[in-house]
Amino acid sequence: MTDYLTQFIAQYQPITQFVWLDSVILVAIMLLVSLIVDKIDRRILINLLHRLLGKTAPKTLDLLEKHQALAKIAAVIPLLIISSFSPVALSAYPALSGIVVTVCNIAILMKMASFIFALLDVTLDVARERGLNKKLPIKSINQLIKLFVFLVVAVISISTVLGKSPLYFLSGLGAMTAVVLLVFKDTILGFVAGVQLAANQMVSRGDWIEMPKYGADGEVLEVALTTVQVQNWDKTITMIPTYALISDSFKNWRGMEQAGGRRIKRSIRLDVNSIGFMDQSLIEHLQKIDSISDYLVEKQNEINEQNQQLASDLTVNANGRKLTNVGTFRAYLEYYLRNHPMVSQEMTLIVRQLPADENGLPIELYLFCTDIRWAAYEAIQADLFDHIYAVLPEFNLRAFQSPSGYDWRQQ
């Protein structure tokens, strides 16, 4: 191309007797040719890609058009034409010709960079559709590559303007290491943190995390190079520095989602004044409850066998063993939970008695709900305790609560 232009310039004959008019005509022709070529190469590229990707990868084609990748790469050819033919069109003005060539070369670099950025954005969208961004810090890698491309283009552009080799500028970076580290501190820390987060699978897009230090409690929307975007449950957005997830502690609820069970750990407090031994009438009443009738028969037989071995007056409650309403209530709760369709039978299930205090005797339920969705989880938990509170009178038990005005009026 250079040899051709040299010969063309040597053989070139002025069109008019006015040098400036010749330049104007040639510039107009050059711009017209550039516009025509721009239209043609855009159409050729679009048709070519439609043939290649129209049937095999239509989504990729849509993404290329969405990010205008074709338009950005197509603009390079007209700029090459202007850069190549400017020395001819502006041969009478070499200084101006040099400026035009320099500007075109920089514009070509910028268009190439924007084309690479568009391809990276397409790759990011494809990775999101396939769920790869949940396993790898795709956006962090994307931003890092963009930063690297930007720095390369910036160095080459400055060297083009100043007429220096890019190595000339790179050799001076050693002396600017401290400044570079200061300027790109968050970027460097964020990239290192992103790699660690991905390698250890600590957090990814879609995870529910809690980080009280930053007021974050919600779903991770994006893990970027320098920040992690979290949408809290009140729909506010919290931005957390990526490296903070490495340096500080946080809670990730992913394990709950993978296990398929959400924990319910809640107590019902009983009035200790309602706790006592069960008389025969209460036993006969509770034997009508199908879920604990066998339990009561088995326990009564066991207690009777042990009491027969004692030479004690069994009319005194302190002598021998007797069934209590709270113990039978705990047995009922365990059976009820063991047979509930929304309670996981593969995970921990405990009904336990905690130490009594001034607020009564706590009976704690520790179990896992099979539906981890928030609304469903709360509804199931409420249904469980609705039933538990409602069934208390069957066992002659009362829930503990602080006295209210109604209680005083009843007295």
N, C-alpha and C positions, 0 to 999 in steps of 0.2 A: 504494500500500500504506500509506503514511504517513497520507494523508487518511482512508483507510478505518479505520485503527486509531484515529485521533483521534475520529472520529464514534462508533466502537464504545465507546470509553472514556467519552465524554460521555453516551451513552445507557445505559451499563452499570448494571444494577440488582443489588445484592448478592443472592447466593443464600441466605445465612443471615445471622443477626444478628451472627455472629462474623467479624471481618475476616480473622483468620488462617486460619479454616477455609475461607473463600472462596478465599484464595490457594492453600491446599493442594489444593483441588478443581480449581481452574483449572490449577495446575501439573501435577497428575496427568493431566488431560485433554490438556494440551499435550504431555506426554511420551508418552502413549498414541498420540496422533495422529502424533507424530514417528516412533514405532516402526512404526506401520502404513504410513506413507508410505515409510519406509526399506525395508520389505519389498517394497512395490509397485514403487518406482522401481528397485530392484535387479533384480527380475524383468523389468520392462519393458526395461531397458537390456540385460540378458543376451539376451532374446528378439530385440531389435532388432539387436544385433550378430551374433547367430547367423544371422539372415536376411541381413544385409548381407555378412558375411565367411565364413559357414559353407561356402559352395561356392567362392567366389572366392579367399579367402585364409585357409584353415584354420590354417596355421602361425602367422599373425599373431594369430588369435583365441586360439590356445593360449598364445602369449606374453603376451597381454593378461591372460589368466586366471592365468598363472604369476606375474606380477608384481602381481596383484590391483589392476589399474588401475580396473576397474569398481567394486569395493568402495570404493575411495578417492574416486572422483567421486560415487558414490551417497550417501556420507555427508554431502555438502555440503547436500543438500536438507533433511534433518531439522534440521541446524544452522541453516539459514535460517529454518525454522519457529520454532525456539526463540528465535532472535534477534528475530524479528518480533513474536512474541506474548508475550514476557517482560514488556514494559511493561504489558500487559493483566493477565496473571496475577499480577504483582507490583506492581500499581498502588499498593497501600498501602505498599509498601516501595521507593521510588524509588532509594535508594542501592544496595540489593541488585539491583534490576532493571538498573541501570547496569553493575554488575560482571558480571552474567550476559551482558548484551549484548556487553560488551567481550571476555569470555572466548570467547563464540561466534564473534565476528568474527575473533579470533586463530586459533581452531580451524579456521574456514573457510579462512583463508589457509594454514594448515599443511596442510590436506587438499588444497587446490589445488596446493600445492607438491609434496606427495607424489605427486599424480596426474601432474604434469609429470615428476617423477623416474621414475615408472613408465613413462611414454611414452618417456623417454630411454633407459631400460634395454631396452625393447622394440626401439627403433631400433638400439641397440648389438648386440643379439642378431641382428637381421636383417642388419646389416652384417657380423657375423662369419660368418654362414651364407653370405653372398655373396662373402666374401673381401675386402671393401672395407677391412677393418682392416689388410691387408697393404700397402695403398697410402697410406692416410691415417691420421693419429693420431686415430681415432674416439674412443677412450676418453679421450684428453686433452681433446678438444672436449666430450665428454659431461660430464666432471668440471668443466670450466670453466663450462659453462652451469648445472650444478647449483650451483656456488659463487655465480654471479651471482644465481640465483633465491633462494638462501638469504639472501644479503645484502639483496635487495629485501624479502623477507618479514620479515627481522629489523628493518630500518629502519621498515617500515610498522607492525609489531607494537609496537615501542617508542613510536612516535609515537602510536599508538592508546591505549596505556596512559597516557602522559603528557599526552595531549590536545594535542600539538604537530603542526605540519605536517611531513611528511617532508623538505621543503626546509630546515627549520630544522636538522635533523641533517646533511644533505648539505653545508650551508654550512660546517659545522665540520670537514669532512674535510680541507680544505686545510691546517689547522693540524696535522692528524694524519698528514700525508703520510709523514713519516719513520717513524712507528710502523707505518703500514700497509705500507710497503715492507719494514720489518724482519720483520713478522709473516708477510707473504705473499711473502717473498723466493724461497723454493723454488718456490712456485706460479707466480710470474711468470717466473722463469728456466726452469722446466720447460715452461711454455706456449710461450715463445719458442723454446726448443730443439726442442719437438715440431713447431712450424711449420717450422723449418729442416730437421729430419730428414725431414719429409714432402715439403717442396718439393724437396729435393735427393735424395730417395729413398735416404737413407743407411742406414737400418735400419727394419725392419718385423717384424711378428709372423711367427714361423717361420724367421727368419734364424739362421744359425749364426755367432756372433761370438766373438772372443777379445779379452779385455781384462785382461791380466795384473795391472795395477795394482789391480784390484778382485777378482782371483781368479776371473774369469768366463771360462768356456770351454764354451759349449753353445748351446742353442736359445732364442731370445727368445720368452717366453710372452706378455708384455704390455708395451706401451708406454703408460704412464699419464702423468698430468699431472706428477707429481714424481719418479716412479721407473720404471725399466725392470727387469722381472723376467726373469731368465735361469735356465733349468734346465740345470745342468752335466751332463756325461756320467756323473758318479757319482751323479746324481739329487739332488744338493744344489741349493739355490736361492740365487742371488746377486742382491741388490738394488743397482742402480746408479742414482745420481741422473741424471735425464734430461739435465740440462745438462752432465754429465760427458762425454757422447757428442759434444758439440760442442767442449768445451775440451780434451779429451784424445784421444789417438789410439787406435784399435781396428781389428781386422781383421774384415772381413765376408766370409764364404765364399759369399755369394749368387752371385757370378760363376761359381764352380765349378759350382753347381747349374744355372745358366742355360746354361752352355757344354756341360754334359753330359759332362764329363771330369774325372777326379780325378788329380792328378799323382803319379807314382811317380818319385822321385829317390833312387836307391840304388846303392851301389858294391859290387863284388866285388873283393877284394884277392888278387892273384896272387903266388905265391912267385917272385921274380925269378930264382932258381936254376933254375926249370923252363922259363924262356923261352929259345928258341933257334931256329936255322934248321931247316927241315924237310928231312929226307932223302927219297929216292925212295920208300922203303917207307911212310913216314908220308903222303906225298902220295897214293900209291895207296890207302892205307886210307881217307883222308878223301874221296877221289873217290867212294866208295861211299855217301856222305851226299848224298842227292838235292838238298838245298837249296843246297849249295855246289859241286857237281860242275862246273857250268857256270862258276862263278866261278874255280875252280882252273884249268880249261882256258884260260880267257881270260887269267888272270894269267900262267900259264906261257908262253903264246905271246908276251905283251907283254915278259916278262923275257928270254926267249930272243932276241927281236929286238934288244933293247938290248945284251945281253951279246955278241952276235955282232959288234957294232961296236967292241968293246973288244979290245985286244991284251994281254990279261991272263991269268994262270994262274987259271982258274976253280976249280981244286981247292982254292984258298985261299979260305975263306969270306969274308974281308974284301974280296976282289976281286969286282966286279960286284954284281948284285942277286940276292937269293934270297928265297923265301917264308919267313916266320916263323910259328910256331904261334900267337903272340898276335895277329898281324895277321889270320890266317885265322879265329881265334876271334872277333874283333870283327866280321868279315864275316858269320860264321854267326849271331851274336847279332842283327845288324841284320835279316838275312833272317827269322830266327825271329820277331822282334817285328813285322815288316812283314806277316807272314801269320798272326798270332795274332788270333782272333776277338774277344777282349776288349780289344784295344789299339786306340785311336783312330788312324786313318790320316790324319785331317784336321788333327790337332794336332801340335805339335812332337814329333819322335822322334829322339833322338840316342844313339849309343853312342860314348862318348869316353874317351880315356886321360888320366888326371890325373897330375900329377907324383908320382914314386915317393918313398917315405919309408921310415922304419925298419919300417913295417908292410906293406911290399910295394908292388906296383904296382896302383893302383886303376883298375878299368874301370867307369866310371859309366854307368848306364842312366837316361836322362831321357825319360819317355814319359807318356801319359795313359791311364788306364783308363776304359772306357766306362760301367762300373757305379760310380756314386758312393756307393752304400750302404756303410756302414762295414764290416760283416761281409763282404760280397761283395768289396769292395776289398781287404781284408786277405787273403782267401782267394786271390784272383787273383794278388796280389803274391807270396804264399808259393809258389804253384804255379810261377810264372815262375822264381823263384830256386832252387826245388827242382830244376827241370830243368837250370838253368845249372850248379849245383854238380855235379850228377850227370854232366853231359856233359864236364866238364873233362878227365878222363883220356883221352878220345878224342883230344885235342889234345896229349897229353903235358904238360899243365899241372897245377899244384897250387895249391890255395887256401892263402893264408898264414894261419897261426895261431901263437900263442905256444906254445912247447913245453910239453907236459904230462908227467906221470909215465909215461904210456904210451909217449910218444916216447923217453924216456930208456931205458926197458926194452927197446925195439926195438933200440937201439944196443948 
